[in-house]
Every structure is written in structure tokens, then in C-alpha cells.
Amino acid sequence: MNAHYQILIVGGGNAGISVASQLLRKDAKLNIGILDPSDKHYYQPAWTLVGAGTFDMKKTIRTEKEVIPKGAEWIKDGAQSFDPEHNSLTTTSGETYTYDQLVVCPGIQIHWHKVKGLKETLGKNGVTSNYHPDYTNYTWECIQSVPEDGVALFTNPNTPVKCGGAPQKIMYLAGDYFRRKGWSRSVSTEFYSGGRVIFGIKKYADSLMKMVNKYNIQLHFKHNLIEIDGENRIATFEAVDADGNTETVRRKFDMIHVTPPQSAPDFIKNSPLSNDKGWVDVDKHTLQHNTYNNVWSLGDAGSTPNAKTGAAIRKQAPVVVENIMQALQHKNPTGNYNGYGSCPLVVGYGKLVLAEFDYDGNPIETFPFDQAKPRWSMYFLKKRILPWLYWNRILKGTV
């Protein structure tokens, strides 16, 4: 195994594999290392559908070895620390690697422990989360077990999260399930969010509010989940009022779907690469580090102020690839990322709102119709077409 790479990529998820594949298509002779400790590679966008009983979890999993592009070297290890002044990093096993160009895309870190009692009760007592592969099938069990006069809670933390629409998607699917049983008025379906709005772009927010009303969902903003008593099925929230005052709110539940607090990984937050909020400090257009010009970042760990979604990575990856190829020729980067993000918002069985937008919150839609309207065709896109594209085109660097 090499100790030095032309291009060293930290992270073997969507971002890292896509960038490596696209670089090798540009130049098959590039010396590329991919640093990632995981044995498995997941297609996480389908986990909402798994949690709603309409997708097979097994189809979202492949081995990491299967997706490493031919020509790249897989370093089965994790990053521990960075020394960008000397173009090197140290791994969790104590190895040191050097590089000409560094791509940092390790994804996001999930903090299960920051909700008191969550780790102890997750996967039982009606407590579940689609943010962990072990509990997505349990989500479906929980939805089906809610009684006619039950309480179903869905949470969203006051931190950034990957796939910002996911906390709501499973709620709408559950709401549709209850509606089809004739229980929309009897089941209390409630959304507790540490945020302030249902969605940041009015066009799509208006459409989502129609779904909220359709399923009789109760909204509670500025309510951040801080504790779960699984045995007694009580969720505790810290609520902030309009004047900034806080109070503790407790709610009984039959099921609760938890979106856990998230952040950049600790090895990023504690490194010279991070900004004051812990994310990799990059220019939001070129994705080049603001201090170290041979360091790049994309995906969830980057500081770009866009939605943390796989669709964003699909637009970021070609920019990073273009700019790295220019850097190898000692040219200035010209690739430009406009902040594109996409949230395929499943709002019911067979219905999806495809939100697409840029840094300024302007809708930049792909199709020649109003994508804020729930459509079966967009649901079909998410369930059938996008998973195939991911495994067969995106990870292979062809789209």
C-alpha cells in the first residue's frame, strides 16, 4: 500500500466514490487512495421507504469493496488528524499518509447520546429512527402498532441534518397510513421541530402545509427533543417561545420517530480544516479550502450553506473533479457550484413533491411542470429510477 497519493479522499460514501470514479474517467493513471473504515455501503435515501414498508432494506446495502472504482486503492482505516501544512494525515490505526490533493468528504456524525435515554430505548418501546439501518424495519412495525386513538410523534433537532426532509417524509407516510385506515382524526400525529418553519422555500412549504392539513398533523416548532423515557413512553422537549424563554414540555406517545442531533465528525471539528462551526471551511462555489488550496470538500461535512443531500453531491462532485484536474496542471479553479439542492419529499404512498433549489432559495426545477404538486411520477422516480441510477451510474461516475 502506498504512503503517498496524488489524490487522497477521506470518505468512501456517495461523495468520495463519485469523485474517485469521475477522476479516473478523466485520467485512469491517477494515483488515488480512498480512506474509509466501513465494510458496508448504503443507499440511504431509500430508508424512508423501508420505514414505510414499501422497500426492501437489503436492496440498500452493498459491500464497500464492490463500489471502490477500479484504479483506486481502498485504505480500510479512518481519519484521526490532519496536518495540512505538511500535506499529511494520520489514521486511527496510527498510519500517516501524504498527498498532493486532499478531498474531505467523510459525511456527518450522528449524536444518539445527546438525547438522554435514546440509546437505551432505541429499537423498542415504540422508539425508532430511520437514521440507523438497524431500526428502519422497526419503524414500519411502530407505525402499524399505533392504536386508533394513539399518539405518533416525529422529531427534528435544532442542528443541521443529512436529508433535511427525512424527518417529515416518514411522518407524511404514517399520516397517509392512518388516513387510509380512517384514523386521521383519531390518531394524534405530531411534529416537534427544533427549527422554525416546515420548509425554507415558500413554494414547497405551501404544498407541504396542504399535506399537514390533510393528515391533521399538529406542528410544534422550536421544540427540541432532549430526553426519552422509553419504559413510560414519555418524550421531553425544550421549547423556546417568541421572547426566547425556555420551558420543558412532556408528551406521552405510542410511537416516536427520532431524528438525532448531528454535526461534522469530531476529527474534522478538532482539525485545522474546520471553520468556527466545525465544518470543513471551503469556498461555497469552488469547494476549495479557504486556507489550504490543495484541500477540497463536498457532501455533508463541508461548510457550504446548502441542503445536505445526495442530489447536492451529484452537482458538487463534477465541480471538485474539474477543479482538481486544473490544480494538477497548476491552474486556478473555474468550476462553480451554485448551491443546488434537491429534496424528494414523499408526502404519501405514491405521491412526491420534488423540491429543487439553489443557494438563494430559488426553485430550479428539472421537469416542465409544477414540481410542488404531489405526483405519482415523481414517487416512481424516487422508488424505482434513482436507486438504479445510484448503483449503476452515479457511483460509477457517468452522471
N, C-alpha and C positions, 0 to 999 in steps of 0.2 A: 504493500500500500504506500502511496506517495505521502510525503510530508509537506509538499508544496503543490499548489494548484493554480492554474491560470485564473480559474473562476471557482470559488468555494461558495456553496449555497447552504445556508443554515435553515433547515426545514424541508421535509420531504412530503409536504401536503400538496394541495392543489397548486399553490403559487410556485413552490420550489420545483416540482416535477414539470409544470408547464414551461417555466423559464428554461430549465435544462434542455427540454425537448426542442424548444424553438431555437435555442443557441446552437445545438448540434445540427439542426437542419440548415442553419446558416453556414456552419463550418464543422464538419464531422471530426476534424482533427483537434478541436479544442480540448484542453485538459480540464475536466470538470469533476469536482467532488461534491457529493450531496450528504450532508451531515444530518442524520435523523435516527433516534434510538428505537422507533416503533417497528413492531413486526407487521402491524396491520395498517391498511389504508382504507379510509371510509369515505363514502359519498354521503355526506351529512345532510344535504338539502332534502333527502327523501325521508328523514327520520320523523318529520311531522306526519307524513302519510302512514308510516309504520305505526305511530302512536294513535292514528285514527282507524287502524285495522284494514288499510287498503293497499299495503305494500309489504313485501317480504324482506325482513331485516337482512337475511343472508345475501340478498342482491345488492346490498350497500357496502359489502366488505370484500376486499381482496388483500393478498399479502403485499407488503411494501416491495418485496423483491420483484413482483410481477410488473410494477409500474415504473421502476427505475429505468430510464431510457438507455438503450444500447449506446455505449460510448462514454457513459458517466460512471463514476465509481461511487458506490454506496459505502459511506463510513457509518457503521451502526453504533452511534455514540451520540451523546447530547452535548450542547454547548454549555460551558461553565463561565468563561470570562473572555473579554475581548481586549486586545492591545493594538488598537488601530494605528498608533504611532509607529509600530513595527510590523504592521500588516500580518498580525497573527492572532490566533485564538487558542484557548485551552479547553479541552473537553472534560466531561465529568469523570472520565477514566484517567485523566492526567496527561493525555497526549497533547502535543502542540502542533498546529498546522499553520502554514503561511500561505499567502495568496497574493495575486496581482489585483483581482477584483473580488469583492465580497458582496453577496446577496443575502440579506437577512429577512427571512420570512418564516419564523417558527410558529406562527399562529397566535392564539390568545390563550391566556391562563384562566382557568375556572376555579373559583374560591368557594367550594362547598362548605368549608368550615366557617365562613363568615356569617352564615345563618345558624344561630345556635340551635342545636338539636337536629339539624337537617341530615347530617351524615349518618346519625344513629337510626333514623326512621325511614330514610330513602329506600324505596322499593317495597314498603309495607305500610300498613295503617292508612292507605289511600294517598300516600305521598309519593309523587313521581316526577320525572323530568325527562324530556326528550333530548336534553343536552348530554346525556350519557347513553352509550349503546346498550348497556345492561338493563335499562329501565324503559325503553321505548315500547316494548310489548306490554309492560305493566301499565303504561298509560291507557292503552286500549281496555285493559281489564278494569281499570278505575272508572273510566267513562261508562262502561256497561253496568258497573255496580252501583252507580248513583241511584237512589230511590226516587220515586215520583215527587216527593216533597223534599228532596235533598238539596245540598249546597255544594256547588262546584266552584272552586277558586282557581284563578290563573294569575300568576305574578310576573312582574317585570322590574328588575332592580334599577337603582339610580346610577348605574355605571354603564359605559358602552358595552354592547354585547355583539357577538357574531350573529348574523342574520337577525337584524332588529325586528323583523316581522314575525319571527317564530313564536314569541310569547303569545301573540294574538291568533296565529293560524290555527293552533290546536284548540283554542277557545271557540273559534267560529265553527270548526268541525264538530266539537262537542255540542255546541248550541244547535247545530243542524240535526245532530243525532237526537237530541231531546225534542226538537220540534217535530221530527218525523214520528216520534212516539206520542205526540200530542201533549208534551210536558213543558212547553216553552214558558207557560205562566206559573207552573207549579215548582219546577226546579229553579233555584236561585243561582244563576250563573253570574259570577262577579269577577271583574278585572281590577287588580290592585297594582298600580304602577308607580315607581319612584319618579317617573317623568311627569310632564305637564300636559301633553296632548296625545291623542290617539295616533296621529301620524303628522310628520312635519310639513307635508305638502298638501295644501288645501284640496286640490282636485281629488286626490286619493283619500284624504281624510273624510271628505263628504260622502264618498262611496262606502267607506268603512262604517260611518255612522248609521247608514241605512241598514247595514248588517247588525249592528249593535241593537237597533230598534226592532229589527225583525226577530232576533233571538231573545229579546227582552233582557239584555245584558246590563248589569249595573256597573258603572265606571267609578273608580276611586283613584284620582291622581294624587301625586305627592305622598303616596303611601308606600314605604319601603319595608319589605319583609325582613325582620330581624331575628325571629325565633319561631320554631315549630315544636309543639308538644304533640308528638305522634300518637302516643297512647291515648290521650284525651281528645285528639283531633282538634287542636286549637292553634291557629296561626296568629302571630303577634306582629303588628306593623308599627313603624314610627311614622306618624303623619305630620305634615307641615301645613299650617294654614296660610292664608294670604298675607298675614303680618309676620310670617317667619317663625311663629311659635310652634313648638312640637308637643305632641301628645301620643300616648300609646293606645292603639286600637287592637282589640282582640276579636277574632271571628272563628266560630265553630265551622267545621267542614266535614263533608263526606269524602271528598277528594280534593287534592290541591296539586296543580301542576306548577312546579317551581322553575323559574329561570334564574340561575345563580349569579351572584356578582362576578364580574370578570375584569381582567386587566392585562397589560402586557406581561410577558413572563418575567420572573424575578431576575434572571440573568441578563435581561435587557434593561430593566429598571435600574439595576446596580452597575451599569456599564457606562463608559464614555459616549456610547452611541445614543443615549436616550435624551429626550427633552425633559422639561420640568414636570411633565405628567407621566413620564415613564415610557413613552412610545419612541420608536426609532425616529430620530429627528431628520426628516427629509424635506426637500422642496416638493410642494404638492403637485407640481406639474412634471418635473423631470424625474422625480423619485430618487434623486441623488442626495446623499447625505449633505447636510448644510455645513459640516466641518471637514469631513474626510471625503474627498472627491472620488475615491475608488470604492466607496461603500454605497449600496443601494438597498431599498426596502420596498416591499409591496405586501398586500394582504393585511391581515388583521393586526399585526404588530406595528405597522407603520403609523406615522403621525398625521397622515392625510385625513382631512375632515370630511370623509365620505362614509357611506354605509359600508359596514364590514360584511361583504357578501362575496360569494363565488363569482357572481357576474362582474363585480368590480375588478376582481383578479383577472378575469378574461380580457379586460381592457387595459389593465396595468401591465400585464406580462409583456406584450409586444413593445411597450414603451421602454421598459427596463432592458429588454433584449436589444432594441435599436441603439439605446444609449451606451450599453456595454460594448457593443461592436464598434461604435465610434470611439469609445475610450481606449480600446485596444489599438486603435490607429492614431491615438493621441489627438483626437478631435473633440470639440465641445459637444455636449449632448443637445440634440434638437428634438428628440421625441417628447411629445406633450400629452399628458393625461388631463382630461377635462373634468374629472371628478365623477364620471359615470358610475351610477349605482342602479341596481335593479332589485326589487323585492317582489317575487311572485307570491302574492298574498292569497292563499287559499281561503275562501270565505264560506265554503260549504262543500258537500260532496258533489263533484262535477262542476264547481264554479271557482273561478280565479280572477283576481284583479292583478294585472301586470303593471306594477309601478316602475317607471324608468325615469331617471332624472340626473342632473349634473350638480356641480358644486353649488350653484346658485339656486338650486331647488326648481329649476325649470324642467318640466316634462320633456324628455327627448325619446319619444316612442318609436318603436321599430315597425309596428304594423299600421296599415292605413285605416284604422278605426279607433274609436274611443276605448283605450285600454283601462279606463277607470270603471267601465261597465263589466260586471262579473260575466265570464264566458266559459262555456264548456271547452272550446277550442284551446284556450289558454291553460285550462286544467289538464287537458290531454298533452299539451306541450310539456308541462312540468312532470307529469307522471310517466309518460312514455318516451318522449323525444330527448329531453335534457339528460336523463341518466345515461342513455346510449351515447349521446354526444360527449359526455364527460369521460367515460371509459375509452371510447374509440376515436375521439378527435381532440378534445381539449388536452388531455394528459399526453397525447402523442404530438402535440404542438402543431396541429394542422388547422385549427380555427382559433 
